[in-house]
Amino acid sequence: MRNSDITDVTIVGGGPAGLYASFYSGMRDLSTRIIEYQPKLGGKVHVYPEKMIWDVGGLTPVTGATLIDQMAEQAVTFDPEIVLNEKVTKIEKNEDQLFVLTSNSGNQYVSRTVILAVGGGILNPIKIDIEGADRFEVTNLHYTVQSLEHFKGKNIIISGGGNSAIDWANEFEPIANQVHIVHRKNEFKGHEAQIQQLMNSSVHVHLNSTIEKLHANQEGNLIDAVSIHNHEINESIRLETDDLIINYGYERELTFIKESPLHIEIENDFFVKGTSKSASSVEGLYAAGDILAFDGKVHLIAGAFVDAANAVNQAKLLLEPDAAAKARVSSHNAKFNAKNKELLKHLYQSSS
Ligand SMILES: Cc1cc2nc3c(=O)[nH]c(=O)nc-3n(C[C@H](O)[C@H](O)[C@H](O)COP(=O)(O)OP(=O)(O)OC[C@H]3O[C@@H](n4cnc5c(N)ncnc54)[C@H](O)[C@@H]3O)c2cc1C
């Protein structure tokens, strides 16, 4: 089905970059659509909803979940069209030089410009390679941590050796009964300070070890123990557990960019090669956030916001060459007059 509305800007991806692009695009009076594969907005931050984020300018520490709520609320300020549960599978231009995006459901979206804000692409967690393990995914085999509360007082096994695995081991240590971390190599790959913290903690570290068997309870619906094999000393041990967390990283899928007939220039076999103004090698196609590569890129949520504003400003100038190079700052922007009146009324009412 072809969506009859041609928008000024279509943003692919509803993570921090896409959400801020949506807000800023509205500030610039551009009609806007976001297409997001997941059933909810927020992007990769959903991987760490209970972690504290300290480095978003002007925000005191917030949890990932709170940041998502605030970014999502800001993103809909100017009523963009939001399409959830659809994966963009093709991007091309039609005879009128408009972009046509096709999604996995067969829908087509036509747009004057496009902002790619796809982060690491569709993130699929790399699963544990043990037959039948998937049946425990509904109970106590986890690939993400949604709530620390769930793990309070539990015996937990984490398998993996990168930053995320180490990070979770450190976070669980004070609240769990017992934490084991199992890593197939003889050393961890992560930030030095985090590794130091782990090694000085009560977490049981099993290096040179892999999980070889999951033992189910009598009903067969829960993992109640795990056998791990140490290939250095060729010995296996059994660890009782309440929860198993697998942290082997993510497979990234970005074929629609790499195989686009638009021949989008790619860097390091993954990133959209761009400029500091978020332009790609294709006119009218911009990129923002983790997917964008340029000299001086800031790999932070704060950097994604800047990329997004640049992308929108470039789109605006392409569509309206006489427009101002950027939007007026929000505190002096007439677009907010009516909204400010309401907000100030609430503020004074609640403080009186
Ligand atoms: C554990 C962890 C902790 C972190 N902590 C911090 C921190 O403290 N501070 C900080 O600044 N950064 C942190 N980061 C990094 C930060 O989360 C990322 O830089 C940020 O999420 C990038 O935003 P983005 O919008 O570019 O991409 P993403 O957040 O990855 O969002 C991209 C979105 O695009 C969607 N998408 C992809 N392909 C398609 C498609 N074909 N069709 C439709 N939708 C698609 C995805 O589903 C996803 O929702 C952390 C990352 C991790 C993993």
The ligand as a Gaussian input file, in Angstrom:
#p B3LYP/6-31G(d) Opt

LIG

0 1
 C       24.417000      -0.433000      27.814000
 C       24.541000       0.928000      27.148000
 C       24.699000       2.061000      27.927000
 C       24.816000       3.318000      27.325000
 N       24.984000       4.428000      28.113000
 C       25.050000       5.656000      27.537000
 C       25.201000       6.825000      28.350000
 O       25.261000       6.748000      29.569000
 N       25.287000       8.038000      27.716000
 C       25.232000       8.158000      26.345000
 O       25.304000       9.276000      25.841000
 N       25.087000       7.059000      25.554000
 C       25.000000       5.823000      26.115000
 N       24.863000       4.711000      25.314000
 C       24.826000       4.887000      23.847000
 C       23.454000       5.385000      23.383000
 O       22.423000       4.518000      23.822000
 C       23.458000       5.471000      21.864000
 O       24.508000       6.321000      21.443000
 C       22.118000       6.018000      21.352000
 O       21.046000       5.164000      21.697000
 C       22.180000       6.183000      19.826000
 O       20.941000       6.677000      19.399000
 P       20.448000       6.472000      17.899000
 O       19.136000       7.132000      17.812000
 O       21.533000       6.841000      16.969000
 O       20.290000       4.882000      17.735000
 P       19.447000       3.797000      18.538000
 O       19.215000       4.199000      19.932000
 O       20.167000       2.517000      18.273000
 O       18.034000       3.779000      17.809000
 C       17.912000       3.332000      16.485000
 C       16.483000       2.887000      16.242000
 O       16.326000       2.609000      14.847000
 C       15.472000       1.488000      14.692000
 N       15.751000       0.886000      13.377000
 C       16.912000       0.367000      12.950000
 N       16.790000      -0.084000      11.683000
 C       15.502000       0.181000      11.320000
 C       14.763000      -0.061000      10.119000
 N       15.312000      -0.657000       9.059000
 N       13.451000       0.319000      10.082000
 C       12.867000       0.929000      11.166000
 N       13.529000       1.163000      12.321000
 C       14.833000       0.796000      12.387000
 C       15.876000       0.576000      15.839000
 O       14.837000      -0.344000      16.144000
 C       16.121000       1.588000      16.970000
 O       14.956000       1.798000      17.743000
 C       24.772000       3.441000      25.903000
 C       24.590000       2.296000      25.109000
 C       24.479000       1.050000      25.728000
 C       24.290000      -0.163000      24.846000

